[in-house]
């Protein structure tokens, strides 16, 4: 089951569900972008958002849900057009940038600015490739999930996969195997919820002053750990002996040794070896749900998130305020919060569908220094979205200034702190120069 795999296309599922599908580490996923795809057009007369069974079965809330999300998509389309017009006026024409590249870059920037108006119910397509073993774990998780959309999707995926790898999936829906495993996971969630209530921990998030990145835990001796593991792998002495030698070095000597081992990195894909996995950082992040969606796709780390609600407030993109459309953006966020609360009173599990991508969610990311280097350098690049670029940049500052791991931070040489007006302009210019006519995915 570890050697036989299958591709599956999961189409037209909500952004809420895409995060559930993509939770497993041992699979490959490709998700339709909300950054480069204009979602303002209706398809067969309807906007592209999920209509959850629980909401649609409730005559008291279903009409308000459809009115609210229709309004959100209408506002999104108007915002995209307004931001494109603003950027065309505000961004100077560069004679070295071909017109098609400029148009794509400005449109991508406008879609970035407007996507916070989209609800979490916005549908997307997800391509998955996984082995039979990974599918078994994914399907058990989906079939035991509180969301009806997840359970229904899991059942459909199981039916399709059994057409090609049936022998690998015999245990998924057996009561004594997959059924028992799913019940175990549900019992764990229920127990944690009851314990939180007993300890006086409210289930409604406390209001946040704004987006935040906090380094809550780290190894004060992290740089010594990394250097110890790097040297140990190349000698014949015990780890304890090598650590004693490293502890005898001065801080400048340790920094010089780490820099020498990391060497000269010609691009961000050249990362030092597994010795950098010997120290770990625990970050708590408050960021908008759009940024969370992108950061959640990093699977070589441990990530947990609290439920999506409007309680933590929302982030207004700088571009929207600069273009003079802040009032319209704010009005859409208030409407999203009101609709969420109305649904939560009747169908609580499905209330997150109404929450916009601009609203904040609190989550933790636990990662070693090598993965932190990958995440921070990738997500700080100028073609990235402003929301997650800010998270990556602040993570780097915390490693340097809070943990005091200045040598490790210095090795992260491809952290980008620039503030480009047109985001992907350079990337699109390179695409055009190489004969490409379509934007790259980020």
N, C-alpha and C positions, 0 to 999 in steps of 0.2 A: 504493500500500500504506500510505501515511501517512494517507489520508483514509477508507479503508474499515475498519470495526472490527466487533467481535462481542462479545456477552456469553457467558460460559460459567460454569456452576456446577460446581465441583469438590467432590464430597461424600464425607464419610467418609474423609478422609486424615489421617495423623498430624500432630501438631504439628511433628515433625521435617520433614515434607515441606512444610507450609505456609510455612516459612521459605525453602525452596528456590524454591517457586513465586513468592513475593513479593520475590525478590531484584532483579528488573528494575525500573529506575526509571520507564520510560515505559509505565506501565499503572496502572489503578485497581483496588484490591482492597478487599473487605469480608470480614473473617474473623469467624467465630462466636466470641463471647467466652467465656473461661473465668472471667470475673469475675462475670457476672450470670446465667449459666446453670448450674443445678444438674445435675451430671453423675453423680450417685450412683445413678440408677435404671438397671436393666438394660433393654435393648432386645432383644426376642425372646429373652430368657433369657441375654443376654451383656452384659457391661460394654462401654462404648464406647472400645475401644482397638484399634490396628492390630495385626495378626498378621503380621509381616514374613515373606516367603517363605523367606529363609535360616534364620531361627530355627525356623519351623514345620516345615521339612524335616529338621531335626536332631532325631532322636528322643531324643538325650541331653540336650537343653536345652529343647525345646518344653514339656514338662509343667511344668518349674520356672518358665518364663516366664509361663505362664498362671496358675499358682498365685500367683506373686509379684504380678502385676498385678491379679488378683482381690483379693488382700489389700490392695493400695494403694487400690483403689476403695472397698472396704469401710471402710477406715480413714478415707478422705475423707468418706464419707457420715456416719459417726459423728461426725467432727470438726465438720462443718457444723452438725449438730443441737446439739452441745454448745456451740458458739460462739454460735449464735442464742440459746440459753437464757441463757448468760452475759451477753450484751449486753442482753437484755430486763431483766435484773436490774440491770446496772451503769449503763445510760444513763438518766438521769432523763427522765421524761415531760414534754415541752414542750407546753403547751396550744395553742400556735400551730401545731403540726405535726399535720396530719390523721393518723389511725391508719393508713390504707393507705400513706402516705408514710413513716411511721416504720417500718412492717413491711418495706417494700422496702429502705430504707436499712440497717436492721440485717441483713437477709439478705444484701445485697451486701457488707457489711463482713465477715460470717461467711464468705462464699464467698471473699473476698480472703484471709482468714486461712488457710483450708483448702486453697487451690489448690496450695500447695507440695507436697501429698501426691500430686497427680496425676502420672503419668509422662509423659514426652515423647511416648509412643506414643498418648496420648489423641487421639481423632479429632475433627475439626472440619470445617465446611463453609467454602469460600472462593468468593466471587463475584469474577469477573474481567471487566473490560472493557479491551480493548486494540485497537490498530490491527493490521493484518496484519503490518506491519514489526516491531512489538513482539512479537507472537506468534511470529514466526519466530525471533527471538533467544531467547525463553523456551523454545521447544520444542527448539531445538538444545542448549541448556544442560541441559534435563531428560533428553533422550535420551542425553547423554554423562555423566550423573551416576553416581557409584559406587553409589548406592542403587538396588536393584532396584525398590523402590516408586516412585521418581522416574521411572525409565525406563518402567515400565508405565503410569504416569499420563500421561507425555508422549505415549506411543503412543495412548492413549485420547483425549486432548485433540486430537491431530492428526486422528484419525478423525472426531470430532465437528465440528471447525472446517472440515474439508474439505467438509462438507455445506453450508456457507454462504459461505465465502471461499476456495474451492479455488485460485483463480489466485494468491493471495497467498502460498501455502505450498508451491509446487512445489519449492523448493530445500531444504526442511527435511531430507528423508531421501535426497537425492541423494548418492552417495558422494563426488563431487567438490566438493560445496558444503557442506551441513550436516554430512555425515559427516566431511569434512576439517576443518571448523571444530571439531567436537566432539573429534576426535583431537588437534588443536592444544591445546585447553584441557586435556585430560587429560595431554598431554606436559608442559605447564607445571607442573601440580600434581606430577607425578612427579619432575620435575627439582628443584623447590623442596624436596621431601621428601628426595631424595638429598643435596642440598647441605647441608641442615640436619643430617643425620646425619654428613656428612663434617666439618662444623664443630663437632661435639660438642654440638649442641643437642638435648636430649632431647625425645622426642615426648610424654612424660607431664608434664602441668603440675606445676610446683612448688606445694606447699601454700600457701594464702593464709591470712593471719591473720583476714580478714573481708572484707566488701565494701569497695571502694575506688574512688576517682576520682582520677586523677592527670593534671594538665595537663603533658604532656611537651614540647610545642613550641608556640611562639607568636611573634608579631612584636613585639619590644620597642617598635617605633615604630608599633604598630597603630593607635592613635588618630590619629596624624598622617596615616597612609595614608587612613583613612576620611574625615577632614576634607578632605584634598587632593582626593580623588575627588568629594566633594560640591560643593566650590567650583569645580573644573575644569569640571564639566558645565554650569555657569551662567555661564561667562566664555569669552573667546576666546583665552586664553593657553595655552602648552604645559603639559603635566603637570609637567615639570621646573621651570618657572617658578613654578607654583602651589605646588609642594612647598617651594621655597625660601622663599616668603612664609610658609607655615605653620610652617616650622622656626624662623622668627623670632619666633613668638608664645611667650609664657610658658605653662607648663602650665595655670594658671587661665584664661587667655584661650582656649586650645584647648578646655578643658572647657566653658566658657561658650558657645563657638561650636557645639560638638557638641550641647549641650542645646537651643540655639535652633533648630538644623536639625531635630532630632527633634521639637520642639514638644511640645504637651500631648496626650498619648495618652489618649483616653477609654476605651479597652478594649485588650486584648492583641492584637486583630486589626489594629490600626492600627500598622504597623511602618514605620520610615523606609526610604528607597529603597535602591537597589543600591550606593550608595557604601559601605554597611556590609558589602558582600561583599569589600571590599579587604583585609581582614585575616582570618587563619585560626587556628584552635585545633586542636590534636591531643590528644585525651583517650584514656587507657587506662582502661578500666572493668572492675572485677570485681564482678559482681552476679548475683543468682539468675536462672535461665533464664526464669522468668516475667517479670521486668523486661526482660530482653533481648528477649523476644518483642514487647513493646510498643514498646521503643525502636527495634527493627530496622525497624519500619514507616515510620520517617522516611527518605525516599528522596532528599531533596535534600542529601545529604551522602555521604561515603565511609565505609562501615562494613565491617570484617572481623572474623571471630570464629574463635577456636580451637575444636577439637572439644569437644563436650559430654561430660564424664566426671565422676565423683564426686570427683576428686582435689583440687579446690579447696575441698571442704567444702560446707556448706549454711548457709542463713540460717533461723533460727527466728523467725517473726513475733512481735512483742511481744504481740499479742493472745492468741496461743496460750499463751505462757508465763504471762501475766496470768490466764488462765482456768484454769490448773493442769493443762494437757494437754501440757506439754513432753515428758514421758517417752514418751508415745505417738507424738508427732511425731518424736522422735529415733529411736525404734525403727523407724519406717517408713523413715527416711532410711538407716539402717544396712542394712536389708533391700534397699533399692534399690541401694546401692553393692555389696553382695555379689552380687546378681543381675547387675549390669553386668559385674563382673569374671568371672563364670562364662561369660557370653555372649562377652565379649571374647576369651577363650581359644579359642573355637570359631568364632564368626562376628563378627569384629572390626568390620566396617562397620556392623553392626546393633545393636551394644551400646548406643548412645545412646538407643534406644527405651525402655530400662528405667530411665533416669535420671529422677529426680523434678524437677519444676519448681523446687523449693527449692534444688537444687544450683547452685553458682556456675559461671559461664562467663566467660572473659576475652575482651574485645573492644575494638576501637578505634573511635572516632568522630572524623572529621576534618570540620570545618564552619567556614563563615565566620560572622562576627558576626551577620549578619541571620538565618541559619538557627539559630544558637545562641539568639537571642532567642525565636524561635518554639518550639524544642524545650524550652527551660528554662521559659518561662512556661506553656506548655501542660501539661507533665508535672509541674509543681509544684503544680497546682491541688488543692484539698482533696478533690475527688471521685476523685482518682487513687489508684493503689495505693501503699502506703507505700514499697515497694522502689524504684520508679522515681522517686517524689517525692524520696527521699533523694539519688539520683543527680543529678537536676536541680538541687536546692538546692546540692549540693557543686560542681557545674560553675560555678554563678554565683559562689560564693565564690572559686573558683580564678581566674576571669576578673578579679575585683576585687582579690584579695590576692596571687596568684602572678604573673599577667601584669601587674598594676598598672594595668589598664585601668579605672580607677575611673569615668571619664565614661561609657564604654560600659555598665558594670555598672549605673550609676545610671539609664540610659535604660530598662533592663529593669525597669520599675516594677511589673509584675504578677507578679513572682516571689512565691509564697506560701510562707511558713515556718510557718504555723499547724499545730497538731496536733489536729484534730477527733476526738472520740471515735467519732462515727458516720459519718464519711466523707462520704457522699452526702446527708446529711439535708437540707441547704439546697437541693440540686439537686432532690431528690424533692419537697420542699415546693413549689418553683416549678412542677414538673410537675403536681402535684395542683391547684394554683391555676389552671392553664391548661387544666384538664379532661383531662389525660393520666392514664392508668392504668398505663403501662408505663415502666420505667426507661430513661433515656437511655444511649446507648453512649458509652464514653470511648475 
